[in-house]
Amino acid sequence: MSTTTVPVTVNKAPAETAFPEIDKLLGRIEKRAFELFANRGFRFGRDLDDWLTAERELAFVPAAELTESETEYKVEVAAPGIPAGNLQVDALPSCIIVEGTVEEKKETREDKVLFSDFSKRKLFRKFELAAKIDTSAVQATLDNGVLRIWARKAAAEAPKRIAVAAG
């Protein structure tokens, strides 16, 4: 397979308001997690299990790795079988969001299908970053089913002395 460049969208809005579709997805996950909690008789102690189950049911959360060096972050996301055109990488100053659509091709068959896990699912992964990044310098490629993202850290702002005016 060859390496394909994946376009990166730069968005300067805060992460919580930048992507209303992500808010909708998170809302659906929250609702489903509460349903699972209710189905268990409202017993506490398994909230994370309920959330992760709901997330797996409603979104495809691929395996990923986030590493940090002094100058950059590197993100690797498993995206087997997903063409670059179905992936979207959004760069915000404090996070990177990966979205995509996983469309399983269904063959027309004469046989009766007794079981199938093939479906259209939404791939979603959000990476919160401790240091701000230079969103204009983020790059992404897809190679052998692995999405690789490089994000250079933003230059540290120099301390600024503020003069106090006499009033």
DALINLIN-V580445 format. One record per pair of residues at least 24 apart in sequence whose ideal C-beta (glycine too) atoms are under 8 Angstrom apart, sorted by the first residue. I is the first residue (numbers start at 1). GAP is how many residues later the second one is. Records with the same first field share a line. If there is no record, write none. Layout:
# DALINLIN-V580445
I: GAP ; GAP
This chain:
# DALINLIN-V580445
1: 142 ; 143 ; 144
2: 141
3: 138 ; 139 ; 140
4: 80 ; 137 ; 138 ; 139
5: 79 ; 134 ; 135 ; 136
6: 78 ; 81 ; 82 ; 83 ; 134 ; 135 ; 136 ; 141
7: 81 ; 82 ; 133
8: 81 ; 82 ; 83 ; 130 ; 131 ; 132 ; 141
9: 79 ; 80 ; 81 ; 82
10: 80 ; 81 ; 125 ; 126 ; 128
11: 79 ; 80 ; 81 ; 124
12: 80 ; 81 ; 123
13: 79
14: 78
15: 77 ; 79 ; 80 ; 82 ; 111
18: 72 ; 74
19: 71 ; 78
22: 75 ; 77 ; 102 ; 104
25: 33 ; 34 ; 97 ; 99
28: 30
29: 25 ; 26 ; 29 ; 30
30: 24
32: 25 ; 26
58: 64
59: 62 ; 63 ; 64 ; 65
60: 42 ; 61 ; 62 ; 63 ; 64
61: 62 ; 63 ; 64
62: 61 ; 63
64: 34 ; 61 ; 63
66: 61
68: 62 ; 63
70: 83
71: 81 ; 82
72: 78 ; 79 ; 80 ; 81
73: 54 ; 56 ; 60 ; 76 ; 77 ; 78 ; 80
74: 74 ; 75 ; 76 ; 77
75: 52 ; 72 ; 73 ; 74 ; 76
76: 70 ; 71 ; 72 ; 73
77: 48 ; 69 ; 70 ; 72
78: 67 ; 68 ; 69
79: 44 ; 63 ; 66 ; 67 ; 68
80: 65
81: 64
82: 41 ; 60 ; 63
83: 59
84: 58
87: 36 ; 53 ; 55 ; 60
89: 49 ; 51 ; 58 ; 60
91: 42 ; 44 ; 47 ; 60
92: 43
93: 39 ; 40 ; 42 ; 61
94: 34 ; 35 ; 38 ; 39
95: 31 ; 32 ; 33 ; 34
96: 30 ; 31 ; 33 ; 37 ; 42 ; 53 ; 55
97: 27 ; 28 ; 29 ; 30
98: 25 ; 26 ; 27 ; 28 ; 29 ; 49 ; 51
99: 24 ; 25
